[in-house]
Amino acid sequence: MRIFNALFERKTEVGPSVKSFYFSVPEGFTYKPGQYGIFELESGGGALSKPFSFSSPPGTPLLEITTIMSGSDYKNALDALEKGESIRLRGPAGSFTLEAAEGRDICFLAGGIGVTPVKSIIQAAAENGSLPDTVLIYANRNVERIVFRDIFEELERETPGLRVVNAVSSLEGEDPGLPGFEPGRIDDSMIKRRVPGYSERQFYSVGPPPFTRAMLDAASRLGIESGRVTTEKFAGY
């Protein structure tokens, strides 16, 4: 992977303990929607590095990454960056991209902060009109933890063939008949209800390792071959 220098520009809070960080796009740096980079920071104890999927689509003025603020040494160093401070960026890397679909319709199964590369893919494809018929089922513990909710709702309104389903473990305080919501965790039964023609689609599963394993099991129960499930694991936030 090539090494670039990127300048920190700004940050914004996008959910409970979730922030987006924005960096300048280094000269000569390009990436595909769904790919990731390794961001290396300097701290008092030396260099710290961590991979992040880009939550921004290519072609935007700034690189965006979005993460849970866990209080780790790395996240504290990331949060302490000052505007104009330089970091090292290695990349791009990863094959969690539309190429894997080979023209088939798509179903994304995303858990929590794992939705970041999905945002990049859908935004980019919607912008250039290349998004196939797509269902996104996005799992969270509660409605408050849905990251990029407004963005996905707008994309769904404006993009033909895109449907977004929020699978929420707890709908406490919410209307259980809220459009686009499903109570409970994603399983094969929910996929059958919400994903028309699921047996012919390419599946993409992204989230913590236990989530991706559960999605692979659900796909297997539905008779979907492992070669039609592209995965990305978000371990060790």
C-alpha positions, -999 to +999 in steps of 0.1 A: +000+000+000+012+035-008+018+060+020+003+095+018+001+125+041-034+139+049-043+170+068-070+169+095-098+194+087-127+189+111-149+166+131-186+163+138-208+142+162-232+120+142-246+098+170-242+088+206-204+085+211-200+084+173-180+110+153-170+116+117-135+129+110-126+147+078-092+149+062-078+165+030-076+142+000-038+137-006-026+144-041-027+112-062-049+093-037-079+075-052-101+047-038-132+027-047-164+030-027-163+004+001-125+004+005-105+014+035-073+030+045-050+027+075-047+060+095-015+064+115-013+090+142+014+102+165+008+102+202+029+106+234+036+068+233+046+067+196+028+059+164-008+044+166-025+030+135-060+017+127-079+007+095-111+027+087-135+023+058-141+055+040-177+067+048-174+093+020-178+085-016-149+092-040-148+126-055-159+145-024-137+174-012-127+156+020-121+120+032-146+110+058-142+083+084-168+075+111-162+057+143-173+049+178-154+069+204-144+041+227-119+059+249-089+039+236-055+055+232-060+057+195-095+072+196-083+098+222-054+107+199-078+110+169-102+132+189-073+154+199-062+162+164-060+200+156-070+215+122-041+213+098-023+185+117-008+159+094-014+121+096-001+092+075-026+073+054-018+039+039-040+025+012-064+021-003-072-016+004-102-040+005-125-057-019-159-048-003-169-031-036-197-033-062-175-054-085-183-085-064-220-083-075-211-088-112-243-070-122-266-088-098-291-070-076-278-064-040-287-068-004-266-051+023-267-065+058-250-040+081-245-040+118-239-008+138-209+013+127-203-013+100-226+007+078-198+032+069-186+015+037-222+009+027-228+047+028-199+053+005-210+026-020-247+037-021-239+074-023-214+069-051-236+046-072-267+067-066-249+098-079-237+082-111-268+061-117-251+027-114-269+014-083-286-019-090-319-028-072-307-027-036-320-035-002-301-023+029-311-039+062-293-020+089-292-034+125-289-014+157-298-018+193-323+012+193-334+040+170-311+065+186-280+045+175-289+046+137-260+065+121-267+085+089-304+080+093-313+113+075-288+106+047-302+071+040-338+083+042-330+110+016-312+085-006-342+061-004-365+089-015-344+101-044-329+068-057-351+044-077-347+008-066-332+015-031-351+003+000-338+008+035-350-014+064-339-006+100-338-037+121-339-024+157-336-047+188-357-022+209-384+001+195-392+013+230-409+047+228-414+044+190-444+035+169-440-002+162-456+004+128-430+030+118-424+026+081-391+010+072-386-005+106-384-041+118-383-051+155-357-076+164-324-089+149-317-097+113-323-134+106-333-155+076-370-149+083-366-111+081-345-114+049-373-135+033-399-109+043-380-078+033-358-088+003-376-097-029-358-122-051-332-127-023-320-160-038-307-142-069-289-113-051-254-106-041-252-102-004-228-079+015-224-083+052-204-059+073-201-053+111-185-069+142-173-105+137-202-121+156-226-101+133-210-112+101-209-149+113-246-147+121-254-132+087-234-160+069-254-186+089-287-169+079-276-168+043-267-205+044-301-214+058-316-195+029-296-216+004-273-187-006-239-199-016-209-185+003-195-171-029-225-147-031-218-132+004-191-106+005-180-098+040-161-071+059-154-074+096-151-045+120-132-058+149-117-039+179-134-005+175 
